Amino acid sequence: MLTVLLAKVLGIFMIIVGAAVVVRRHYFISVIDTFIEQRLTRFVLSMVELLAGLFLVVSHNDWSSPPAILITVCGWLAVIEATTYLFLPDAMFAKFLRALRNPTGYAIGGLVSVVLGLYLAGYGFGWL
């Protein structure tokens, strides 16, 4: 089943990335600063995120259970975020991301990612 596979992959991904953000949040703030300054990096990463989000949305637009909904929402959020990054003027993009430079916000976001990742992985691997 596709939902189980995606729950495993996205769950593990969210656990790893969320934990990294919690532990190294000051590092990720500097990465975001570089992301703001480097147009080519922003363009390439936005294209990759858009492609990944579209794959999720097209292959798994499933609203039948909480794990399926979470996976589908991740896909839609990726599409929306990447599209926004591609269309947002540089000044607005920089202002938006600089507003998010709060280490506490990164810690909270990382913890939310870990919790959602544990939920998805638990579902995917049958721990729940």
Summary of the structure (lengths in Angstrom):
residues: 128
radius of gyration: 15.4
end to end distance: 16.5
largest distance: 45.9
contacts: 388
relative contact order: 0.23
helix: 85%
strand: 0%
